[in-house]
Amino acid sequence: QVQLVESGGGSVQAGGSLTLSCAASGYTDSRYYLGWFRQVAGKEREGVALTKFSLDWKVYVDSVKGRFTISQDNAKNMLYLQMNSLKPEDTAMYYCAAGPRFSWYPGHYNYWGQGTQVTVSS
C-alpha cells in the first residue's frame, strides 16, 4: 500500500518562501513519476512540477518556473517542493502524487497525499 504524507504548508507574505515535504512509503518503483499538484476550491487540480523516481529530471508549469524547485531524497523516500518568491496566486492546497506515466493530468496518478495548505498574503 503506497502512502504519501505532505507537510510544510502554512501562511506567508508575498515574496516569502516555503518548503513542502512529502514522505512516501510502500513503494520504491523506479518507474514511477512523482509530482506536486495544487488546487484552489472550485477549480481543477493543476500540475506544478514533475520528476521521476531516482532520476535528476524535472519539469515545471510555466507559472512557477524559476521560483519553485522539485527535488527528492531517494534514500529517505522524500519528495520536496522549494517555493520561493511566492505570490498570492500560489495560494492553494498542494498535493504530492505518484503514478506510472508522465502526465500533467491528475487522473493519471494513482496515489495522492492528503494535501497541505499554502496561503500567500499580499
C-alpha positions in Angstrom: 0.0 0.0 0.0 1.5 3.3 -1.1 1.1 6.2 1.3 2.1 9.8 0.7 2.0 12.3 3.5 2.6 16.0 2.9 3.8 18.6 5.4 5.3 22.1 5.4 2.4 24.3 4.3 1.5 27.5 6.0 0.9 31.2 5.7 3.5 33.5 4.3 3.6 37.0 2.8 4.2 37.6 -0.8 7.9 37.3 -1.7 8.4 34.7 1.0 9.4 31.1 0.8 8.1 27.7 1.9 9.4 24.2 1.5 6.8 21.4 1.2 7.8 17.8 2.0 6.2 14.5 1.0 7.0 11.3 2.8 6.5 8.2 0.7 6.1 4.7 1.9 5.1 1.4 0.5 6.9 1.6 -2.9 10.4 2.0 -4.4 9.4 1.6 -8.0 11.8 3.5 -10.2 9.2 3.6 -13.0 7.1 6.0 -11.0 6.7 9.6 -11.8 6.3 11.9 -8.9 4.6 15.3 -8.9 3.3 18.2 -7.0 -0.1 19.5 -7.8 -2.3 22.3 -6.4 -5.9 23.1 -6.2 -8.0 26.1 -5.4 -11.5 25.5 -4.2 -13.9 25.4 -7.1 -11.1 25.0 -9.7 -9.4 22.0 -11.3 -6.3 20.5 -9.8 -3.2 21.5 -11.8 0.2 20.1 -12.0 3.0 22.3 -10.7 6.2 20.2 -11.0 7.1 16.7 -12.0 10.1 14.4 -11.6 10.9 10.7 -12.0 11.8 8.5 -9.1 15.6 8.2 -8.9 16.3 10.5 -11.9 17.6 14.0 -12.0 14.8 15.1 -14.4 12.4 17.9 -13.6 9.7 19.8 -15.4 7.6 22.8 -14.3 4.5 24.6 -15.3 5.3 28.0 -16.7 3.8 29.9 -13.8 6.3 28.6 -11.3 9.5 28.3 -13.5 12.4 30.0 -11.8 10.6 30.1 -8.5 9.9 26.5 -7.5 12.2 23.6 -7.3 11.2 19.9 -7.0 13.7 17.5 -5.5 13.9 14.1 -3.9 15.9 12.2 -1.4 15.8 8.7 -2.6 17.4 7.2 0.5 14.7 8.7 2.7 11.8 8.3 0.1 11.1 12.0 0.4 9.9 14.5 -2.2 10.3 18.2 -1.7 9.0 21.4 -3.3 11.0 24.5 -2.5 8.9 27.6 -3.2 10.5 31.0 -3.5 9.2 34.4 -4.4 5.7 33.3 -3.5 2.7 35.2 -5.0 -0.9 35.4 -3.8 -1.9 33.4 -6.8 0.2 30.5 -5.5 -2.4 30.1 -2.7 -3.8 26.6 -2.9 -3.9 23.2 -1.4 -0.8 21.4 -2.5 -0.7 17.6 -3.1 2.1 15.2 -3.9 1.3 12.3 -6.2 2.8 9.2 -7.7 1.9 7.4 -10.9 3.2 5.2 -13.7 3.3 7.7 -16.5 4.5 11.2 -17.3 1.4 13.4 -17.3 0.2 16.8 -16.2 -3.3 15.2 -15.9 -4.1 14.4 -12.3 -6.2 11.4 -13.3 -3.1 9.6 -14.4 -1.7 9.5 -10.9 -2.6 6.5 -8.7 -1.5 7.7 -5.3 -2.2 11.0 -3.5 -1.4 12.6 -0.2 -4.0 14.4 1.9 -2.7 17.8 0.9 -1.1 20.8 2.7 -2.5 24.3 2.6 -0.3 27.2 1.3 -1.6 30.7 1.8 0.2 33.7 0.4 -1.0 37.2 1.5 -0.2 40.4 -0.4 
